[in-house]
């Protein structure tokens, strides 16, 4: 991030904090209009994970909206507007921060600020290779940091001068905008972006625009690379970002259902009726029991075991899916747990239909349907 900042200013003096008020973040964005903001570690947002995730979502939408919140005209008659790009670093990805805060990222947020892993996968951190005179990546990173504090602020100035000059050319062979559109289209084509998916195109366009701008900088002699080098670097970042792209909500729910299924397959559960009574030690040792209710074969799992397998954020939807598919036998009142007799006492468990074969599932669905009809009838009465 420090190297990126050298394009326009001294890196450390340009580093901003995420720890801002709503008004502060708007004023910051307006101050950097048509520029770029480098924001320090995401961990500075808030010590509480849930609050940090909430603040992050709000700030991302605020920064990307391009206009400040509407306030009383008596207070401020005009609204500030801006166009900016933002960069930040963090120990965790934005998706991971959202998960830690028990929330999820919306599709629109995912294409506004994109996670790119800071590891090239070559055992050298962010670097794919090192100059011969550097023995390790940390030494090279320190060298770049020191150089960035001495040499900065010229690249953007030269780029903008040449860009404006070309825009003002009357005899230009091709308008700058057309060149950018062409390079962006070529990037998407080479990367195999699904042109029918609006979200995929928006996601790819963040990288396509960077690639097009890089190609323009090569043309102007600002960057000592070839356009092939630019494409190789930006496409590598795009590919890495795709690998971190969060699953859809449905995919995540399915993944946790598969995790539950794998657990039920691999673990062993003693038959509840194989003994008249169970010792406290045996009950604590076993995560659940195999059992039969109305001819339906089940595995009754302790609630805390299920909650350890499936995060709270996804639990309700996973159980709802299981119930609709006939994989979970609810209580007669429709609740997700039901009572089983353990040592003469009624103890609530999650009762999963197992094995998931046709006859077992069909019997479970029939019983669930009966419960549903009875509850409707009771409600009418």
VOPAGU-2260 file (C-alpha; in pm, 1 decimal, decimal comma):
REM VOPAGU-2260
SITE   aa  ch    i         X         Y         Z
SITE  UNK   A    0       0,0       0,0       0,0
SITE  UNK   A    1     293,4     232,1      68,7
SITE  UNK   A    2     421,1     186,0    -288,1
SITE  UNK   A    3      79,1     266,3    -430,4
SITE  UNK   A    4      67,0     583,9    -223,1
SITE  UNK   A    5     397,3     707,3    -371,2
SITE  UNK   A    6     215,1     776,2    -697,8
SITE  UNK   A    7      73,1    1095,9    -554,4
SITE  UNK   A    8     210,0    1171,9    -207,8
SITE  UNK   A    9     435,4    1072,1      79,6
SITE  UNK   A   10     299,6     734,8     200,4
SITE  UNK   A   11     300,7     773,7     577,2
SITE  UNK   A   12     156,1    1125,2     569,9
SITE  UNK   A   13    -130,6     994,7     353,6
SITE  UNK   A   14    -226,5     703,6     579,9
SITE  UNK   A   15    -570,8     753,4     732,9
SITE  UNK   A   16    -756,6     571,1    1010,4
SITE  UNK   A   17   -1080,3     373,6     989,8
SITE  UNK   A   18   -1165,1     511,0    1333,5
SITE  UNK   A   19   -1382,6     797,0    1206,2
SITE  UNK   A   20   -1727,3     936,1    1276,5
SITE  UNK   A   21   -1987,9     936,1     996,5
SITE  UNK   A   22   -1930,2    1305,4     935,0
SITE  UNK   A   23   -1553,1    1258,1     954,6
SITE  UNK   A   24   -1547,7     986,1     686,9
SITE  UNK   A   25   -1757,9    1206,3     456,0
SITE  UNK   A   26   -1524,6    1502,8     503,0
SITE  UNK   A   27   -1225,7    1278,0     439,0
SITE  UNK   A   28   -1378,9    1147,0     116,0
SITE  UNK   A   29   -1458,1    1499,0      -1,9
SITE  UNK   A   30   -1102,7    1609,5      75,7
SITE  UNK   A   31    -964,9    1329,0    -142,9
SITE  UNK   A   32   -1212,5    1383,5    -427,4
SITE  UNK   A   33   -1083,1    1236,1    -756,1
SITE  UNK   A   34    -801,8    1076,1    -559,9
SITE  UNK   A   35    -723,8     774,0    -350,7
SITE  UNK   A   36    -748,7     711,7      25,0
SITE  UNK   A   37    -515,4     469,0     201,2
SITE  UNK   A   38    -678,0     348,6     522,0
SITE  UNK   A   39    -480,8     182,9     799,4
SITE  UNK   A   40    -547,8    -159,2     956,3
SITE  UNK   A   41    -914,1    -263,1     968,7
SITE  UNK   A   42    -867,1    -374,2    1330,5
SITE  UNK   A   43    -880,3      -6,6    1434,3
SITE  UNK   A   44   -1254,7       0,3    1358,0
SITE  UNK   A   45   -1375,0    -138,7    1691,4
SITE  UNK   A   46   -1266,2    -396,9    1947,1
SITE  UNK   A   47   -1609,7    -560,7    1937,2
SITE  UNK   A   48   -1636,7    -786,3    1627,9
SITE  UNK   A   49   -2009,4    -732,1    1577,2
SITE  UNK   A   50   -1980,8    -354,6    1608,4
SITE  UNK   A   51   -1674,6    -350,4    1379,2
SITE  UNK   A   52   -1863,9    -542,0    1106,4
SITE  UNK   A   53   -2158,9    -304,5    1135,6
SITE  UNK   A   54   -1936,1       6,0    1114,0
SITE  UNK   A   55   -1740,9    -137,6     820,5
SITE  UNK   A   56   -2053,9    -200,9     613,1
SITE  UNK   A   57   -2183,7     149,4     686,0
SITE  UNK   A   58   -1851,2     316,9     600,5
SITE  UNK   A   59   -1807,0     123,5     275,6
SITE  UNK   A   60   -2150,3     229,8     150,9
SITE  UNK   A   61   -2087,6     585,5     270,5
SITE  UNK   A   62   -1750,8     611,2      93,1
SITE  UNK   A   63   -1878,5     451,1    -227,0
SITE  UNK   A   64   -2203,3     648,5    -242,6
SITE  UNK   A   65   -2016,8     957,3    -363,3
SITE  UNK   A   66   -2244,8    1196,3    -175,9
SITE  UNK   A   67   -2277,3    1299,0     186,6
SITE  UNK   A   68   -2588,0    1229,9     390,5
SITE  UNK   A   69   -2863,0    1484,3     340,6
SITE  UNK   A   70   -2889,3    1721,4     635,0
SITE  UNK   A   71   -3098,4    2022,8     726,1
SITE  UNK   A   72   -3053,0    2310,4     478,4
SITE  UNK   A   73   -3023,8    2542,2     774,8
SITE  UNK   A   74   -2715,2    2348,8     876,4
SITE  UNK   A   75   -2561,7    2299,2     531,1
SITE  UNK   A   76   -2734,9    2406,2     207,1
SITE  UNK   A   77   -2524,3    2194,9     -31,3
SITE  UNK   A   78   -2417,0    1832,1     -21,6
SITE  UNK   A   79   -2052,5    1740,4     -77,3
SITE  UNK   A   80   -1982,0    1492,9    -359,2
SITE  UNK   A   81   -1676,5    1283,0    -440,0
SITE  UNK   A   82   -1524,3    1012,1    -657,3
SITE  UNK   A   83   -1251,1     816,0    -484,0
SITE  UNK   A   84   -1075,1     483,8    -469,8
SITE  UNK   A   85    -992,9     328,4    -133,1
SITE  UNK   A   86    -730,9      77,0     -20,9
SITE  UNK   A   87    -674,1     -81,3     315,4
SITE  UNK   A   88    -497,8    -369,8     484,0
SITE  UNK   A   89    -605,3    -609,3     754,2
SITE  UNK   A   90    -520,6    -931,5     927,9
SITE  UNK   A   91    -859,4   -1070,1     821,7
SITE  UNK   A   92   -1051,0   -1044,2     496,6
SITE  UNK   A   93   -1370,3    -837,3     488,3
SITE  UNK   A   94   -1570,1   -1158,9     457,2
SITE  UNK   A   95   -1397,9   -1302,5     764,1
SITE  UNK   A   96   -1460,3    -984,0     961,5
SITE  UNK   A   97   -1829,5   -1003,3     869,3
SITE  UNK   A   98   -1842,9   -1366,4     980,3
SITE  UNK   A   99   -1669,2   -1284,9    1309,1
SITE  UNK   A  100   -1931,1   -1014,6    1360,8
SITE  UNK   A  101   -2210,2   -1267,6    1288,3
SITE  UNK   A  102   -2321,4   -1096,5     969,3
SITE  UNK   A  103   -2268,1   -1147,5     597,9
SITE  UNK   A  104   -2157,5    -924,3     310,8
SITE  UNK   A  105   -2417,1    -816,0      56,4
SITE  UNK   A  106   -2339,6    -867,8    -312,9
SITE  UNK   A  107   -2326,4    -492,6    -371,8
SITE  UNK   A  108   -2071,7    -449,3     -94,0
SITE  UNK   A  109   -1856,4    -732,5    -233,6
SITE  UNK   A  110   -1805,5    -547,7    -563,1
SITE  UNK   A  111   -1750,5    -208,3    -401,0
SITE  UNK   A  112   -1454,2    -312,5    -186,2
SITE  UNK   A  113   -1282,0    -635,5    -287,5
SITE  UNK   A  114   -1058,1    -866,5     -85,8
SITE  UNK   A  115    -721,2    -944,0    -246,8
SITE  UNK   A  116    -493,3   -1178,7     -47,7
SITE  UNK   A  117    -153,0   -1034,4      43,7
SITE  UNK   A  118      23,9   -1361,0     -36,9
SITE  UNK   A  119     148,9   -1449,9    -383,5
SITE  UNK   A  120     177,5   -1816,0    -287,9
SITE  UNK   A  121     552,1   -1833,7    -356,7
SITE  UNK   A  122     670,6   -1845,4       3,3
SITE  UNK   A  123     775,5   -1478,7      -9,8
SITE  UNK   A  124     462,8   -1306,0     116,6
SITE  UNK   A  125     332,0   -1049,1    -128,4
SITE  UNK   A  126     620,2   -1102,0    -374,4
SITE  UNK   A  127     633,8   -1356,8    -655,9
SITE  UNK   A  128    1009,4   -1307,7    -699,7
SITE  UNK   A  129    1295,7   -1102,8    -554,0
SITE  UNK   A  130    1578,9    -903,6    -712,3
SITE  UNK   A  131    1906,8   -1098,6    -697,2
SITE  UNK   A  132    2065,1    -869,5    -437,3
SITE  UNK   A  133    1792,1    -941,9    -178,7
SITE  UNK   A  134    1808,7   -1263,9      18,5
SITE  UNK   A  135    1459,8   -1251,1     165,6
SITE  UNK   A  136    1126,0   -1074,1     127,4
SITE  UNK   A  137    1142,0    -883,1     458,1
SITE  UNK   A  138    1467,8    -712,4     357,3
SITE  UNK   A  139    1321,3    -622,3      18,6
SITE  UNK   A  140    1000,8    -488,2     179,5
SITE  UNK   A  141    1207,2    -272,2     414,9
SITE  UNK   A  142    1409,5    -138,3     121,1
SITE  UNK   A  143    1091,7     -47,2     -70,2
SITE  UNK   A  144     947,8     123,7     236,5
SITE  UNK   A  145    1263,2     333,9     279,7
SITE  UNK   A  146    1268,8     426,8     -89,1
SITE  UNK   A  147     901,4     521,4     -82,7
SITE  UNK   A  148     976,0     782,3     185,7
SITE  UNK   A  149    1236,3     948,1     -38,9
SITE  UNK   A  150    1083,1     927,1    -385,7
SITE  UNK   A  151     714,4     999,8    -429,4
SITE  UNK   A  152     452,2    1221,6    -588,3
SITE  UNK   A  153     580,0    1239,0    -948,7
SITE  UNK   A  154     408,3     952,8   -1130,2
SITE  UNK   A  155      52,5    1079,5   -1088,0
SITE  UNK   A  156     146,7    1433,6   -1189,6
SITE  UNK   A  157     313,1    1322,0   -1514,0
SITE  UNK   A  158      30,1    1076,6   -1590,8
SITE  UNK   A  159    -237,1    1345,4   -1548,3
SITE  UNK   A  160     -44,2    1598,0   -1759,5
SITE  UNK   A  161     -17,1    1351,1   -2048,0
SITE  UNK   A  162    -376,7    1234,7   -2005,0
SITE  UNK   A  163    -513,7    1590,3   -2023,1
SITE  UNK   A  164    -292,6    1666,8   -2322,4
SITE  UNK   A  165    -425,9    1362,9   -2509,6
SITE  UNK   A  166    -786,9    1442,7   -2419,6
SITE  UNK   A  167    -740,5    1793,2   -2562,0
SITE  UNK   A  168    -587,7    1667,3   -2888,0
SITE  UNK   A  169    -809,3    1749,3   -3183,2
SITE  UNK   A  170    -643,6    1497,6   -3418,0
SITE  UNK   A  171    -631,9    1204,4   -3173,1
SITE  UNK   A  172    -657,9     869,1   -3353,8
SITE  UNK   A  173    -869,3     724,5   -3075,8
SITE  UNK   A  174   -1039,2     896,1   -2783,3
SITE  UNK   A  175    -894,3     811,0   -2442,5
SITE  UNK   A  176   -1232,3     679,9   -2327,8
SITE  UNK   A  177   -1247,3     444,2   -2626,9
SITE  UNK   A  178    -897,4     315,1   -2549,5
SITE  UNK   A  179    -995,4     241,6   -2190,1
SITE  UNK   A  180   -1316,3      65,6   -2297,2
SITE  UNK   A  181   -1117,9    -145,3   -2544,8
SITE  UNK   A  182    -855,2    -248,9   -2286,3
SITE  UNK   A  183   -1122,4    -324,0   -2027,4
SITE  UNK   A  184   -1314,6    -539,3   -2273,0
SITE  UNK   A  185    -996,5    -725,5   -2362,9
SITE  UNK   A  186    -921,9    -787,6   -1995,0
SITE  UNK   A  187   -1269,1    -932,6   -1932,4
SITE  UNK   A  188   -1244,7   -1149,0   -2243,0
SITE  UNK   A  189    -902,5   -1290,3   -2151,0
SITE  UNK   A  190   -1021,6   -1358,0   -1796,6
SITE  UNK   A  191   -1336,8   -1535,3   -1916,7
SITE  UNK   A  192   -1580,9   -1307,0   -1734,1
SITE  UNK   A  193   -1948,0   -1400,9   -1775,2
SITE  UNK   A  194   -2086,9   -1098,8   -1959,2
SITE  UNK   A  195   -2443,4   -1200,7   -1872,0
SITE  UNK   A  196   -2379,1   -1166,1   -1498,4
SITE  UNK   A  197   -2401,7    -806,9   -1383,0
SITE  UNK   A  198   -2230,1    -883,6   -1050,6
SITE  UNK   A  199   -1942,6   -1070,8   -1221,5
SITE  UNK   A  200   -1889,8    -784,5   -1468,1
SITE  UNK   A  201   -1891,4    -521,1   -1192,6
SITE  UNK   A  202   -1646,6    -728,9    -989,1
SITE  UNK   A  203   -1412,2    -777,2   -1286,6
SITE  UNK   A  204   -1437,8    -412,7   -1395,4
SITE  UNK   A  205   -1252,8    -298,7   -1082,7
SITE  UNK   A  206    -949,9    -489,7   -1210,1
SITE  UNK   A  207   -1019,2    -417,9   -1577,2
SITE  UNK   A  208   -1005,4     -41,6   -1514,3
SITE  UNK   A  209    -677,0     -76,9   -1321,4
SITE  UNK   A  210    -536,2    -278,8   -1611,4
SITE  UNK   A  211    -653,0     -20,8   -1866,8
SITE  UNK   A  212    -503,8     265,6   -1661,8
SITE  UNK   A  213    -177,7      70,4   -1634,1
SITE  UNK   A  214    -167,8      20,6   -2010,3
SITE  UNK   A  215    -222,9     393,6   -2057,5
SITE  UNK   A  216      61,6     466,4   -1814,2
SITE  UNK   A  217     289,0     234,9   -2016,3
SITE  UNK   A  218     190,6     420,1   -2332,0
SITE  UNK   A  219     278,7     752,2   -2165,8
SITE  UNK   A  220     615,3     618,4   -2046,7
SITE  UNK   A  221     519,6     657,4   -1679,1
SITE  UNK   A  222     562,1     286,9   -1601,6
SITE  UNK   A  223     874,1      90,4   -1703,2
SITE  UNK   A  224     666,4    -213,8   -1802,1
SITE  UNK   A  225     496,3    -360,7   -2106,7
SITE  UNK   A  226     120,4    -389,4   -2140,5
SITE  UNK   A  227     175,0    -766,1   -2114,0
SITE  UNK   A  228     338,9    -713,6   -1773,3
SITE  UNK   A  229      45,0    -501,3   -1660,3
SITE  UNK   A  230    -209,3    -763,2   -1766,3
SITE  UNK   A  231     -11,7   -1041,6   -1599,4
SITE  UNK   A  232       3,3    -854,5   -1267,8
SITE  UNK   A  233    -357,8    -731,9   -1258,9
SITE  UNK   A  234    -501,0   -1064,3   -1379,5
SITE  UNK   A  235    -305,3   -1243,3   -1103,1
SITE  UNK   A  236    -471,7   -1011,1    -848,4
SITE  UNK   A  237    -812,0   -1073,7   -1009,7
SITE  UNK   A  238    -762,2   -1450,4    -993,2
SITE  UNK   A  239    -652,7   -1427,3    -628,4
SITE  UNK   A  240    -956,4   -1212,0    -544,7
SITE  UNK   A  241   -1187,2   -1466,4    -707,6
SITE  UNK   A  242   -1042,0   -1735,9    -483,0
SITE  UNK   A  243   -1145,9   -1526,7    -181,1
SITE  UNK   A  244   -1485,2   -1428,3    -314,7
SITE  UNK   A  245   -1740,2   -1519,6     -47,6
SITE  UNK   A  246   -1990,2   -1792,8    -115,4
SITE  UNK   A  247   -2351,5   -1694,3    -161,9
SITE  UNK   A  248   -2575,0   -1735,8     140,1
SITE  UNK   A  249   -2732,2   -2046,1     -15,6
SITE  UNK   A  250   -2389,9   -2198,8     -79,3
SITE  UNK   A  251   -2283,9   -2137,0     280,6
SITE  UNK   A  252   -2603,9   -2293,7     415,8
SITE  UNK   A  253   -2549,9   -2595,3     188,8
SITE  UNK   A  254   -2189,8   -2624,8     305,9
SITE  UNK   A  255   -2294,6   -2640,8     671,1
SITE  UNK   A  256   -2563,7   -2895,4     588,7
SITE  UNK   A  257   -2294,0   -3106,9     421,2
SITE  UNK   A  258   -2074,6   -3062,9     727,8
SITE  UNK   A  259   -2358,6   -3190,2     945,8
SITE  UNK   A  260   -2415,9   -3484,1     709,3
SITE  UNK   A  261   -2045,9   -3575,5     716,6
SITE  UNK   A  262   -2051,0   -3564,8    1094,7
SITE  UNK   A  263   -2353,8   -3795,4    1116,0
SITE  UNK   A  264   -2183,3   -4033,2     872,3
SITE  UNK   A  265   -1845,5   -4056,3    1042,4
SITE  UNK   A  266   -1940,4   -4055,2    1410,4
SITE  UNK   A  267   -2084,5   -4348,3    1605,4
SITE  UNK   A  268   -2396,7   -4309,6    1819,1
SITE  UNK   A  269   -2515,9   -4578,3    2061,3
SITE  UNK   A  270   -2879,4   -4686,5    2042,1
SITE  UNK   A  271   -3080,7   -4504,5    2307,5
SITE  UNK   A  272   -3286,4   -4815,4    2389,4
SITE  UNK   A  273   -2983,5   -5046,6    2416,9
SITE  UNK   A  274   -2972,7   -4974,1    2790,8
SITE  UNK   A  275   -3239,5   -4905,0    3049,3
SITE  UNK   A  276   -3035,8   -4625,3    3199,8
SITE  UNK   A  277   -2725,6   -4424,2    3117,7
SITE  UNK   A  278   -2468,0   -4296,8    3361,4
SITE  UNK   A  279   -2387,7   -3926,6    3376,0
SITE  UNK   A  280   -2040,7   -4003,8    3237,8
SITE  UNK   A  281   -2186,5   -4194,5    2941,6
SITE  UNK   A  282   -2429,0   -3914,9    2861,6
SITE  UNK   A  283   -2146,5   -3659,1    2869,8
SITE  UNK   A  284   -1923,7   -3881,2    2653,8
SITE  UNK   A  285   -2176,4   -3931,3    2373,0
SITE  UNK   A  286   -2278,2   -3641,9    2143,4
SITE  UNK   A  287   -2608,7   -3810,8    2079,8
SITE  UNK   A  288   -2797,1   -4137,9    2036,8
SITE  UNK   A  289   -2952,0   -4335,9    1754,7
SITE  UNK   A  290   -3323,6   -4367,3    1812,6
SITE  UNK   A  291   -3652,1   -4458,9    1646,1
SITE  UNK   A  292   -3972,5   -4254,8    1666,8
SITE  UNK   A  293   -4289,6   -4379,6    1492,9
SITE  UNK   A  294   -4074,9   -4614,8    1284,1
SITE  UNK   A  295   -3848,2   -4329,0    1169,6
SITE  UNK   A  296   -3477,2   -4389,4    1226,1
SITE  UNK   A  297   -3306,3   -4088,0    1382,2
SITE  UNK   A  298   -2990,9   -3957,3    1540,0
SITE  UNK   A  299   -3072,5   -3734,9    1835,9
SITE  UNK   A  300   -2796,3   -3478,7    1888,8
SITE  UNK   A  301   -2742,9   -3256,0    2188,8
SITE  UNK   A  302   -2820,3   -2888,2    2110,4
SITE  UNK   A  303   -2470,7   -2770,7    2208,2
SITE  UNK   A  304   -2316,2   -3023,8    1967,7
SITE  UNK   A  305   -2522,6   -2888,0    1677,0
SITE  UNK   A  306   -2433,0   -2530,9    1770,1
SITE  UNK   A  307   -2063,6   -2625,1    1771,3
SITE  UNK   A  308   -2098,8   -2760,6    1415,6
SITE  UNK   A  309   -2303,9   -2475,8    1271,4
SITE  UNK   A  310   -2243,0   -2107,0    1355,0
SITE  UNK   A  311   -2540,2   -1924,6    1504,5
SITE  UNK   A  312   -2566,8   -1701,8    1196,5
SITE  UNK   A  313   -2650,3   -1999,8     972,9
SITE  UNK   A  314   -2821,3   -2233,2    1220,9
SITE  UNK   A  315   -3179,7   -2119,0    1165,4
SITE  UNK   A  316   -3158,9   -2152,8     785,5
SITE  UNK   A  317   -2975,5   -2488,1     796,2
SITE  UNK   A  318   -3239,9   -2632,2    1030,7
SITE  UNK   A  319   -3520,8   -2483,4     822,9
SITE  UNK   A  320   -3379,6   -2648,4     509,8
SITE  UNK   A  321   -3335,9   -2978,9     691,7
SITE  UNK   A  322   -3696,6   -2963,6     810,3
SITE  UNK   A  323   -3837,1   -2884,8     464,4
SITE  UNK   A  324   -3634,7   -3168,6     310,5
SITE  UNK   A  325   -3746,9   -3415,9     575,2
SITE  UNK   A  326   -3400,3   -3440,2     729,2
SITE  UNK   A  327   -3505,3   -3302,5    1069,9
SITE  UNK   A  328   -3798,9   -3432,6    1274,0
SITE  UNK   A  329   -3933,6   -3135,9    1472,3
SITE  UNK   A  330   -4144,3   -3137,1    1784,3
SITE  UNK   A  331   -4522,0   -3167,2    1755,5
SITE  UNK   A  332   -4536,9   -2790,0    1817,4
SITE  UNK   A  333   -4309,0   -2723,4    1517,1
SITE  UNK   A  334   -3999,7   -2640,0    1722,9
SITE  UNK   A  335   -3666,0   -2759,2    1587,9
SITE  UNK   A  336   -3592,5   -2973,1    1895,5
SITE  UNK   A  337   -3806,3   -3246,5    2043,5
SITE  UNK   A  338   -3808,5   -3436,1    2370,1
SITE  UNK   A  339   -3665,4   -3783,7    2406,6
SITE  UNK   A  340   -3680,5   -3993,7    2721,5
SITE  UNK   A  341   -3339,9   -4027,6    2882,5
SITE  UNK   A  342   -3324,8   -4204,8    3217,6
SITE  UNK   A  343   -3696,3   -4138,0    3261,5
SITE  UNK   A  344   -3659,5   -3764,3    3200,5
SITE  UNK   A  345   -3760,8   -3567,7    2892,6
SITE  UNK   A  346   -3456,7   -3400,2    2734,9
SITE  UNK   A  347   -3471,5   -3193,6    2417,7
SITE  UNK   A  348   -3248,9   -3292,4    2125,5
SITE  UNK   A  349   -3220,5   -3215,7    1756,0
SITE  UNK   A  350   -3355,3   -3533,1    1592,6
SITE  UNK   A  351   -3202,8   -3578,7    1246,9
SITE  UNK   A  352   -3352,2   -3836,3    1013,1
SITE  UNK   A  353   -3077,5   -4088,4     949,8
SITE  UNK   A  354   -3006,3   -4258,4     719,0
SITE  UNK   A  355   -3137,5   -4017,2     457,2
SITE  UNK   A  356   -3301,1   -4284,3     243,6
SITE  UNK   A  357   -3630,2   -4242,5      58,3
SITE  UNK   A  358   -3851,6   -4444,5     291,7
SITE  UNK   A  359   -3713,8   -4283,7     605,8
SITE  UNK   A  360   -3749,3   -3930,8     465,0
SITE  UNK   A  361   -4099,0   -4004,0     329,2
SITE  UNK   A  362   -4211,3   -4122,7     671,4
SITE  UNK   A  363   -4063,8   -3811,6     835,7
SITE  UNK   A  364   -4234,0   -3576,0     587,3
SITE  UNK   A  365   -4567,6   -3750,6     645,4
SITE  UNK   A  366   -4536,1   -3705,9    1021,9
SITE  UNK   A  367   -4427,3   -3340,9     980,9
SITE  UNK   A  368   -4727,2   -3277,2     755,7
SITE  UNK   A  369   -4952,1   -3427,7    1022,7
SITE  UNK   A  370   -4803,4   -3195,9    1285,0
SITE  UNK   A  371   -4858,7   -2897,8    1055,7
SITE  UNK   A  372   -5224,0   -2983,2     988,1
SITE  UNK   A  373   -5291,2   -3031,9    1357,0
SITE  UNK   A  374   -5134,5   -2694,0    1445,6
SITE  UNK   A  375   -5347,3   -2520,2    1178,3
SITE  UNK   A  376   -5657,9   -2686,5    1313,8
SITE  UNK   A  377   -5571,3   -2579,4    1670,0
SITE  UNK   A  378   -5513,0   -2222,7    1556,1
SITE  UNK   A  379   -5857,9   -2211,9    1393,9
SITE  UNK   A  380   -6020,1   -2334,6    1711,4
